[in-house]
Amino acid sequence: MSQSIAVWLLIVLALALANLPFVSERLFGLISMTKLRAVKPFWLRAVELIIFYLLIGGVGWAFESALGNVFPQNWEFFAITSTLFAVLAFPGFVFRYLLKR
């Protein structure tokens, strides 16, 4: 896999996983929540978002290690990528909480 394909695949996957907690009532998009609650609470959506962020970080690390050297990251990298992941989740947040139905 070339580097540009890996980068675009990671961006598309991050966009999809960042919005999944807000567009789906299923836990992680797989487990039905209808027996427990009708609507997922916001804190559960936030936990899903954090877990998906860690998953995307692992996929990015795997792509980086497959393509070459893995560079060490400091706290600045994680601060920037976590805020970028939150920005990618904004369309799903708007769809869930700000649009009138």
DRENZAVEX-188636 format. One record per residue (C-alpha): residue in three letters; x negated, y, z negated. Coordinates in pm, 1 decimal. Each point is the difference from the previous one (the first is absolute). Example, Ala and Ser with C-alpha at 12.3 -4.5 7.8 and 13.67 -1.06 7.14 Angstrom:
<recs>
+---------+----------+----------+----------+
: residuo :        X :        Y :        Z :
+---------+----------+----------+----------+
:     ALA :  -1230.0 :   -450.0 :   -780.0 :
:     SER :   -137.0 :    344.0 :     66.0 :
+---------+----------+----------+----------+
</recs>
This chain:
<recs>
+---------+----------+----------+----------+
: residuo :        X :        Y :        Z :
+---------+----------+----------+----------+
:     MET :      0.0 :      0.0 :      0.0 :
:     SER :   -137.2 :    339.6 :     89.6 :
:     GLN :    -30.0 :    280.5 :   -249.1 :
:     SER :    265.8 :    220.2 :    160.0 :
:     ILE :    255.6 :   -282.2 :      3.6 :
:     ALA :    -73.8 :    -73.5 :   -367.7 :
:     VAL :     45.7 :    367.2 :    -94.7 :
:     TRP :    329.7 :     35.8 :    185.8 :
:     LEU :    128.4 :   -329.6 :   -136.9 :
:     LEU :    -86.6 :    113.3 :   -353.1 :
:     ILE :    176.6 :    335.5 :     49.2 :
:     VAL :    316.3 :   -162.1 :    137.7 :
:     LEU :     -0.2 :   -260.5 :   -276.8 :
:     ALA :    -49.8 :    271.0 :   -264.4 :
:     LEU :    288.2 :    203.4 :    144.5 :
:     ALA :    230.1 :   -302.1 :     -4.5 :
:     LEU :    -94.6 :   -112.0 :   -351.6 :
:     ALA :     15.3 :    352.7 :   -142.1 :
:     ASN :    362.9 :     35.3 :    110.2 :
:     LEU :    115.1 :   -354.4 :    -78.6 :
:     PRO :     83.5 :     60.8 :   -369.8 :
:     PHE :    233.1 :    285.4 :     96.7 :
:     VAL :    184.1 :   -156.3 :    293.4 :
:     SER :     57.4 :   -345.2 :   -149.2 :
:     GLU :    190.7 :   -105.2 :   -310.8 :
:     ARG :   -201.7 :   -321.8 :    -13.9 :
:     LEU :   -301.0 :    -30.5 :   -228.1 :
:     PHE :   -312.6 :     13.2 :    221.0 :
:     GLY :    233.5 :    -38.4 :    296.8 :
:     LEU :     51.3 :   -368.2 :    -85.3 :
:     ILE :    175.4 :    -61.2 :   -332.4 :
:     SER :    369.1 :     88.5 :    -24.9 :
:     MET :     93.4 :    232.8 :   -285.3 :
:     THR :    378.1 :    -45.0 :     24.3 :
:     LYS :     16.6 :   -237.5 :   -297.9 :
:     LEU :   -188.0 :    240.5 :   -226.5 :
:     ARG :    117.2 :    341.4 :    118.9 :
:     ALA :    179.3 :    158.4 :    290.5 :
:     VAL :   -266.2 :    268.3 :     46.0 :
:     LYS :   -372.0 :    -13.3 :    -73.9 :
:     PRO :   -108.9 :    265.5 :   -250.8 :
:     PHE :   -259.2 :    257.8 :     98.7 :
:     TRP :   -266.4 :   -138.7 :   -234.7 :
:     LEU :     18.8 :   -337.3 :    174.6 :
:     ARG :    -40.3 :    169.9 :    337.4 :
:     ALA :   -306.7 :    182.0 :   -137.2 :
:     VAL :   -150.4 :   -328.1 :   -125.2 :
:     GLU :     59.5 :   -152.6 :    343.6 :
:     LEU :   -170.5 :    300.6 :    159.4 :
:     ILE :   -307.7 :    -44.2 :   -221.1 :
:     ILE :    -20.0 :   -371.8 :     75.5 :
:     PHE :     34.9 :     66.8 :    373.2 :
:     TYR :   -277.7 :    260.8 :    -27.8 :
:     LEU :   -228.0 :   -260.9 :   -154.6 :
:     LEU :     99.1 :   -248.9 :    271.6 :
:     ILE :    -82.0 :    249.8 :    275.8 :
:     GLY :   -331.7 :     71.7 :   -171.7 :
:     GLY :    -79.3 :   -370.7 :      7.0 :
:     VAL :     89.8 :    -25.6 :    367.8 :
:     GLY :   -217.3 :    303.6 :     75.3 :
:     TRP :   -287.5 :   -151.3 :   -193.7 :
:     ALA :     42.4 :   -327.3 :    193.7 :
:     PHE :     -5.1 :    186.5 :    331.8 :
:     GLU :   -309.2 :    193.1 :   -106.6 :
:     SER :   -184.1 :   -312.0 :   -110.4 :
:     ALA :     91.0 :   -180.0 :    322.2 :
:     LEU :   -125.6 :    287.0 :    215.7 :
:     GLY :   -323.4 :     82.6 :   -184.5 :
:     ASN :   -131.1 :    124.8 :   -330.4 :
:     VAL :    232.8 :     72.8 :   -289.4 :
:     PHE :    -83.2 :    342.6 :   -141.4 :
:     PRO :     35.2 :     71.5 :   -372.4 :
:     GLN :    287.6 :    233.8 :    -88.9 :
:     ASN :     21.2 :    248.1 :   -285.2 :
:     TRP :    304.7 :    144.2 :   -173.6 :
:     GLU :     39.0 :    268.9 :    268.8 :
:     PHE :     77.6 :   -262.9 :    262.5 :
:     PHE :    276.0 :   -152.2 :   -211.3 :
:     ALA :    145.8 :    340.3 :    -89.4 :
:     ILE :     23.5 :     99.4 :    366.1 :
:     THR :    131.0 :   -332.8 :    129.9 :
:     SER :    264.0 :    -27.9 :   -272.9 :
:     THR :    133.2 :    347.4 :     80.8 :
:     LEU :     -8.3 :    -83.9 :    370.8 :
:     PHE :    199.6 :   -315.3 :    -72.0 :
:     ALA :    252.0 :    210.3 :   -194.5 :
:     VAL :     29.1 :    237.3 :    296.7 :
:     LEU :     61.7 :   -297.1 :    229.0 :
:     ALA :    283.5 :   -103.4 :   -235.2 :
:     PHE :    172.8 :    339.5 :     29.8 :
:     PRO :    237.7 :    -94.7 :    287.5 :
:     GLY :    132.7 :   -294.0 :   -200.5 :
:     PHE :     38.4 :    218.7 :   -310.5 :
:     VAL :    196.1 :    257.0 :    201.3 :
:     PHE :    218.1 :   -273.8 :    145.6 :
:     ARG :     74.8 :   -147.1 :   -343.5 :
:     TYR :     38.8 :    304.3 :   -223.2 :
:     LEU :     35.9 :    322.3 :    198.9 :
:     LEU :    231.8 :    -80.1 :    292.1 :
:     LYS :    371.2 :     33.1 :    -64.8 :
:     ARG :    204.3 :   -299.1 :    106.1 :
+---------+----------+----------+----------+
</recs>
